[in-house]
Amino acid sequence: MASQCRSLSFSSDDNGQSNFRGKLLTIDSKLGSQDVEALKFLCRDCISHKELEKASSASDIFDHLLAEEQLSEEDSFFLAELLYLIKQKSLLRLLNQTKEQVESLLPTRGRVSLFRKL
């Protein structure tokens, strides 16, 4: 079963995919435990409670989002939205996004419920 899940560790994927996973690892290393708890709260509507309880790092959350195809190199906006909401706007550059780009796309592409943003 573990072989079916995509892991953030580097594999023999093409260079772009490894680069994206490297960015996710960098983001994980920059987030503290409070950030991880905030990510868990924001993801409660899209990741099961059981999975969130097991998550001990941002990498665990990213792995789940990747496995469920809620996050990909081609569409990393959900992660950009999460980083924006937990006030880690400096990390948006790793996703080739700016604060302004995320703000302009939130009304149409935002996935986090208003309740979670309060």
Summary of the structure (lengths in Angstrom):
residues: 118
radius of gyration: 13.6
end to end distance: 36.8
largest distance: 41.2
contacts: 300
relative contact order: 0.14
helix: 62%
strand: 0%
